[in-house]
Every structure is written in structure tokens, then in C-alpha cells.
Amino acid sequence: MSANEFEPRIIGFLCRWCSYNGADLAGTSRMKYPPNLIPIKTNCSGRVEATHVMKAFADGADGVLISGCHPGDCHYINGNWRTAGRYPMLKKLLEQLNIEPGRLRLEWVSAAEGDKWARVVTEFVEEIRELGPLDWKDEVHAEYTDHDAGELKEAVTA
Amino acid sequence: MAESKNGEPRIGVFICDCGTNIAGKVDVPAVVEFAGSLPHVAVAQEYKYMCSDPGQELIQKAIKEEKLDRIVVAACSPTMHEPTFRKAVQAAGLNQFLFQMANIREHDSWVTEDPVEATEKAKRIIDAAVYRVVYQQPLEAIEVPVNSDVLVVGGGIAGIEASLKLADAGHKVHLVERDPSIGGHMAQFDKTFPTLDCSACILTPKMSAAGKHPNIELHTYSEVVEVDGYVGNFKVKVNKKARYVDMDKCTGCGLCTEQCVVAKVPNEFNEGLDKRRAAYIPFPQAVPLRATIDPEKCLQLTRGKCKQTCVEACGPGAIDFEQKDEQTDLEVGAIIIATGFDLFEGERIERYGYGRLTDVISSLEFERISNASGPTGGEILCKSGEKPRSVAILHCVGSRDENYNEYCSRVCCMYSLKFAHLIKEHLPETEVYQCYIDMRCFGKGYEEFYKRLMNEGVVFVRGRAAEVTAASAKQADEEGRLVVTVEDTLLGVVRHIPVDMVVLSAALEAQPDAKQVAQLFGFGCSSAGFYIERHPKLEPVSTVTDGIFIAGCCQGPKDIPDTVAQAGAAAAGALALVDNRTVKIEPTISYIDPEKCSGCHICVGLCPHNAIVYNAELDAAEVIQAACKGCGVCVAACGSSVPVQYGFTDDQIFAEIEGALAEVSAPERS
């Protein structure tokens, strides 16, 4: 696949209170951004675990975005601080697995920042396009049974 | 795909056209075909408006006839219609949590340029929802008791109105106001547009009604410092600042304020145009009518040494320099935030000379000098005491200006017209210039008022004022006057208008601490600091936090009629909640199986709401259901994956990821 034809596949974890609503606002404001990111809603970005990120890469994602409320604005007081604390650890984990850390991005997007959401997605899609396809799926699935979440979780948390 | 726990699932996928909002971009028939081909999908249907009654009936009919046990609706944002469809599903006999919404409008058709790409994205989003819904489990909403009391934060017209409505309905209301008196900005106004009724005449009866109402407890000179709990069950800590006056003994006679030796304190109520004492009553109609001693200005309180003439003067012996701040814990079922606005500071636009040129004044200052209870007794006078021969009113100061605020502040055109009318009424010979960009007279009777003003001899200059300067001494007639430079865009000339007074029609801005207040209560505010409503049209007074409502200018600049209407709406919203004994809350909380938990304590310390306790008997962590708010932090943090978050289990999230990344047909491109 040449770089021009490559369409990155991205999973976005969005917290329900800020980022999901920020993405909704981008919609109601009819802002345009590339279609490569599929949003997955969690109550708090603090719910997003290493296994979710790794599962996304293992299932063929080329990039993963985690987006929560700005520090201090968390609906759950400090859930997003947990996310922020987990982020460097996740980057390190990716390095160890030979995945470019740039494939994971953490952003704070508030419910008022539809424009920021559109900009972040646009930028991230371009960054991943630069990095090219990950194709980690085959590698992982050779080792672990397809769809066996439990086993995969064990493997990445070990 | 794994089987659902109750055997082979039968999923119905219902895809909404949303008129042309979705179908105009997404090839819905192609998406229906795709959805129908997915594993376990028994029914895939398209409908023009799925949220309408026939749309909901379509889903209900299919549930019954096709024996569906899982439903996916691909339509707008769940924020918009998830409750609608959940109710429909539940009414058809299916547990409402066996439903998943796929957002193909806000997250797809409205943001994607290319129809082919939008169609492919819709397939992926639906695929993710279909994979996920297989793993969803029936849940029961948790029913919790509702406290029937309500907290109203902010004692301006919005807070007063909401409090009165709720109190009249029989609910106990705690009205918290930061200042020593309720009344807010409206108490400072002279007349109200366009009817020109006297602001005090329509406000003070309401203030006094709020002060006397048996169901309203006023907490003035107080601030909310802590908020905890959840819908129906909020726990709030209110800090009552020390007034150094015993509220029960003080009669509001004002003798202490006459005797106080500190006489040079800028009077906030009159916008600093005159002075008050350190012992003061903010204004004669204050509610509660009680004295307050300003702790920053009082000699006794700042230096520990004063003649204490106030103590001598006070017959009932109400003054108490030993008084301390008092904290009160309140429990309420609903909260209304009505914290109002702050006026744009004129100094920020240096070229208008506010703070530098004596007779450039703010709109609130004009309100005070035109008010009979104001520092000039209602006479419109320059600082010199002279009557102005000519006044310029500059519109859009700090609004409709990318350097300050992009938004239109809505009320300035109208209050500027009101000012012009008042000047003409008081001083018929005085010339009045309105320098405006556009006249926005949007409300009932507003355009008519504008027309009336055009016939009152007011000069309308279409153009934003460039600057205000002191007239140079060369122009003999104009010495000591001000010159407004403005491009009259209708005449195409730059005009230099000599005037004696310039009124800056400044924008309404959010309170300087609006963001901190939003954080305290747990909802969002825009970059300008105005609070975000749950839905701009259909839920304009609700916030994302259940049980917390907003009213008045804290939500955005608005006039008095809109503020009062919104306060009524917020009161109705709160009433609909606190009139019930119980409320159902989302059961998406955590559960920890004591059999599996090793009792390591990690989650106990991480829980933001202290909802996890260690049970020594079981040597395991335990979730307190009522305290858990469902963030899922414990689930993510546990090294052994013991906690489960209902509605957001690992299986569900994994399945959603799988679905989102499953192969869909490659885009067809010509």
C-alpha cells in the first residue's frame, strides 16, 4: 500500500462529559474533519485501560486517541489525572513493543471545544498517515487466540 | 463473535434518515444492507424520523414480532435521544440497557465532507454498536430517595424568581448570595427597557417577598464552598462570612453607618461614584436590611484600634467584633445556579479613555447617576457637576469584537436606547449620539422603542467609535470636552463629535470566577465562561449534571424578561425532580466481587468519591453503591481486573473496539 492510499484507522476513547460533547458540538457546528476515527464513549477517560489501548492496536488500529476533560474539570473530580498518570506508562509500553509512541495521543477537549476536537482529529490522522500502517494485528493474532479478550488482557498486563 | 449470555442474540438495527441530516450524506440503504449482513442481526430498517412516534412504534413492533432481544439505533447523539429510545425499548418489554445508540449524525454525517467516506464511517460506527450490544446485560436503574429542598445560588432577579416559585410550591429553598443583600444587578438599574418601568419598583417587592417567605432561608454574605453527592441528594457546605453584626439584634436602623469614622470607602452599589462607611447597608431597600462591617476597611478589624462609635450608636448592641465565619451543611435534592454576569471593564479598551478621561463612564455608572437613589439624586451630571450639553453612547464595547468577546451581548442596544431616552427626558436640550454597528432590537416591543427614540431627536451614527480623546485647546469652544472619532459608514465620512459625556455600553461577561464555580458543581462552561446547557433548544436550563439547573446571565447575556422566564423554567425543572420521592439514576456503577478481590487497597485510595471501603471481615474492597458515580477508575486501576463497571465492562469495550475495526467493504470510488 503506498503512503498516498493509506487510510489510517483510529480508535478514539472519549469521556462522556467533555470530549464526547465536544465532538457533538463539532457536529452541530458542522465542522469538517477526516472520517478515520471511530469514537468509543466511556464515562471517564480514567476508565481507559492499557488493555483497551493494546486491544485496539491488536485489532488493527493504526492510532489511538484518548480524550478527556481538562485537568480540574473532570466530572469525577480527578479521574482524568489517572489518565494523565497512565499515559507515560502506556507510551513506554508501546516503545517496548516496538510501536511508535506517536500512535497514542492524549488530549483534553471540553464540551465547548468543538473546534479543538475537529483540529485534534485532523492533526492526528495526518500524524498517523505519516507513520504509516501499523499492521500489528497479524503479529499479535499469531500468538493469541482471536477475540479472546481475557487472554490478551493477561498478556499485556503481565 | 462470542455468544451472548442468554443464548443466540437477535439484534434489531434501526437507522434514522433524520430527514436529510443523515440521509443527505450517508447512503442509508447501503448501510441498512450492511447492518443486515452482520452476525446476529435479525432486522435492519430505515426510517425517516426514528425518534417520532411512528419511528418508535416501528422499533416496538419489531421487538415483539421478530422477538428481538438487543436494539441498536443509529441516529443522532445519545445526548439527544438516548432517553427517548430507552423508554421506547422498555415499553416494548425489553430491558432499556439492552439498547445501544450509534451516533451517525454529530459524529459522522455532519462532520464528514465526502458521502462515500461518511457511509463507510457510519458502517463502522454501527458495527461497533452491534458488536457491543451483544455483551450488554439487563440492568435496573437504581432508585434513590430525593431530598425535597432546593439550593439556589445567586440572589439576583433569576435566583429570586426561581426561589419564589419553588417556595410557593411548598419546597424549602436555600438562597445563597455572596453580597450582603440580594437584588443583584437589577437593583442598580434605574428604568427597564422598553416599558420604562422603574427597576426598583418591580424588583423590591420580589426581594422583600423572598426575604419574608417562610419557605426561603436566605444565606447572604455567604458562598458555597463544597458540593458533594448526586441528583436528589446533594450535600453542600456554605460559608457565611462574618458580618460582625448580630443579624437577630440588628434592626437595620443605620445609626452605626452614620457614626462610623471610616468614611472614604468606594460604594460598590453606586459603582464607586460616591463613598460609603466601613459599617454600611448596601442600599436602602437591602434584603435583609442589616448592617455589615467591612472587614477590610474597619479600623477595629484591621488595626485593632478604633473609637468604636458604631458600638456606642447601636442601641440593641448588635455589633460583635468577635464574630467568625460560620459553615453550614445543607442537604438538597436540586440546585439552581443563577450567578449572573460581570460588566466588561472599560479600561481594557484604552483608546476609549475609560479611567483616564473623567467623563467617560460605564453603563452601570450611568444607571446609577440616572437613578433617583443614586449619587446625583437622579440628575444626569458630568463629574464637574455641569449638565452635559451633548452625550455619546458607544455600543458594542467589548462585544462583537474579536479582540475581546466575539458574541453579541444582546442587551446593550436596548439599554443604550433607554439611556438616550432618559437623557432626553431629563435634559431635552442635550444632544445624544448613538454610535452603533447594527441596532439589534429583537424582543417584544423593542423595535417599536427604537422607532420611538428616532423620533425623540437622538442622532444615530452607524459605525463603531474609533477613539475618545480630550479636545485640544485650539478649539476654544471645545476646551475640556471630549471628542468621539467615528466613521459614519452611512455617510462615508469620519466624524469628530464633541461631547461632554461618553457612556460605554459595555458587554455582559461571565463572572470572573465562573469557571471555578462550574468546577465546584461539575458542569461545563464555554471559553467565555458562560455555562453550557444540556441542549441549547430542548434543555436550555439543564446541565450535564442531573439535578443541577442554570438560569439567567450565567448561561449567556440576556435581558430581564428572558432571565425571569429562564428562572421559571429552572424552577420547573427542579420541581419536577424534588416533587418526587425517588429518582432513578444510571446503574453504570462498579461492583467488586469479594471472592476475587485480594484486598490490596489500590482502588480504595484512587476512588475520587471515597465510594470504596475496605471490608476487613471479607479482606476485600467494597463499593458503596450510593456513593459510586461510575467513573470506572477502580476498574482500570485494579491489577487483577476484579472490579466490574456495569454498562462499561471490558467485554463490552473490547467488543466495541473489535466492531469498530472489523473489515467493512472498501469504499467504492470512481
Interface residues (C-beta under 8 A of the other chain):
Chain A: R9 I11 W17 C18 Y20 N21 A23 D24 A26 G27 T28 R30 M31 K32 Y33 P34 P35 I38 P39 I40 K41 T42 N43 C44 G46 R47 V48 E49 T51 H52 K55 A56 D59 G60 A61 G72 D73 C74 H75 Y76 I77 N78 G79 R82 R86 S110 A111 A112 E113 A118 H147 A149 K153 T157
Chain B: M1 A2 S77 P78 T79 N103 R105 E106 H107 D108 W110 V111 T112 E113 D114 E117 A118 E120 K121 R124 I125 A128 A518 Q519 G522 G524 C525 S526 S527 I532 V544 T545 T588 L606 P608 H609 K629 G630 C631 G632 V633 V635 A636 A637 G639 S641 Q645 F648 D650 D651 I653 F654 E656 I657 E658 A660 L661
